[in-house]
Amino acid sequence: MMSKIRITKQFSFETGHALYGYDGKCKNVHGHSYKLSVTVIGTPITDSNNVKFGMVIDFSDLKKIVCEEIVDVFDHATVFNKNTPHVELAQELKNRGHHVILVNYQPTSENMVVDFAKKIQDRLPNAIQLHSLKLQETESSFAEWFASDNM
């Protein structure tokens, strides 16, 4: 029986957002230097003829998925909840050439990590499961998503 191994790759990106209807400073447009840790779980490849022999997943393959789905999309973008009047602000920024992402949720770390989990899960090979995500918004604040909590 091969051991299950967890592999983690870390990413960083800069993203702006605003929380519509919030009762604190985060109702204003502001940004974070996000750090995203992506942990997958699987068994290392046992076929010695496979170029990925001994790997659960090639770190570069995991990087490609996460960059295409999250980092390249969200980096230096501003995220707004499209179901709020912020949609008008978003349209004005878009008209001025800004990279704006409209989502159907309040763009908190909690909701973003759920969105990211779905996007990454949809792209992983069948033999690899997404174990967890950690989205760090500031040096001392982060949200975590675990597959085991979401069965």
N, C-alpha and C positions, 0 to 999 in steps of 0.2 A: 504494500500500500504506500503510494507516494504521499509525501507530506504536502499539505496545503501551505502555500507561502503567500504572504501579502507583500505587494510591491507598491511603493509610494513615490510619486513624482510631484514636485512643487513648482508652482507657476506664480507669476506676479503680473498685475496689470493695473492701470489707472482708470478709474471710472467715476463719473459724476452722477448724482441723482438728487431727487428731492422727494420728500414724503408728504403727499397731499393730505391736508387735514390734521397733521401731527401737531401736538401742543408744545413743541420745543424747537430748538435751533435747526433741527434737521428738516423742518418744513422749507427752509431756504435751499436753493441749489448749492451743492457743495460736492467735494470729491474725496475719494479714498485711494490709498495705495493698497489694493487688495492683494492678499496672498491666498492662493488656493492649493491645498494639498489633496491629491487624488490617490486613493488607495484601492487597488484591485486585488482579488484573491484567485488563485488557481494552482494547478500543479505544474512543476517544470516539465518541459518537453523532454521525453525520454528517447526519442529517435535520434541516434547519433549521426544520422545522415542529414538531419534537418539543420539548416544554417542557424536556427534559433535554439539548438540543443542546449538544455539546461536552464532555459529562460521560461518564466511564467508568461511574460509578454516583453517584447523588446521595448526598452524605455523610449526609443525613438518612435515606435508605433503608437504608444500611449500619448506621447507628446503631440504627434500629428493630430490625433483625435481631439485632444483637449484644446489645442491651439485653433483648429478649424471651427470647433463648436462654441468655444468660450472666449479665449484670450484675444484672438484676432477680431472677434465681433465686438467685445465689450471694451477693449483697450481704447482709451481716449474718446469714449462715447459718453453721452449723458442719457440716463434711463429715467423714463417717466411712466407712471400708471396711465394707460390710455383711457381708462374708465373714469377720469376726473377732468376738471377744467384745465389741468396741466397740458392737455392735448393741444390747446391753443398756443401755449408757450413753446411746446415741442415743434409745432408747425412753423412758428416764427423763426426758431433757431435753425430748422431744416432749410427754410427759405434763404437764410444767410450762410448756408454752406456748412453747418455744423453736423456732426455725426450723432444722430439721435436714435435711440431704441425705445419703441413703445411696447410695453408688456401689459398683460391682462391681470397684473397683480401689483400690490404695493411693493416697490423695490427695496425691501429690507433685506438684510443678509439672510434671514430665515427663508424668505420666499425665493431669493436668488439661488440659494444652495439646493432647494427642491427642483427648481427649473434646470440647474446645471446637472443634477443627478440624472434627470430624465434624458437630457441631451446626450450625456456620456454613455449611459446604459444602452441607448438605441444604437450606438456605434461599436460597442465592444464585441469581439469575437465570441461565439457561443460558449467556448470553454472557459472564458474569463468572466467573473462576476465583479460588479462594483461593490466594494466593501464599505467605503465611507468617503465622505468629503468633509473638509474643514475649510471654511471661508473666513479668513481673518480680515476684519474691516479696519481695525486699528491695532496698535501694539498690544492692547489689553482686552479687545473684544472680538469674539468670533462666534460663528454658528456652525454646528456640525450636523451632518446627515449620516445615518447608519442604515444599511440595507436591513439589518436584523430588526430595526425598529419599524420597518415599513413593509413587512411581509403581508 
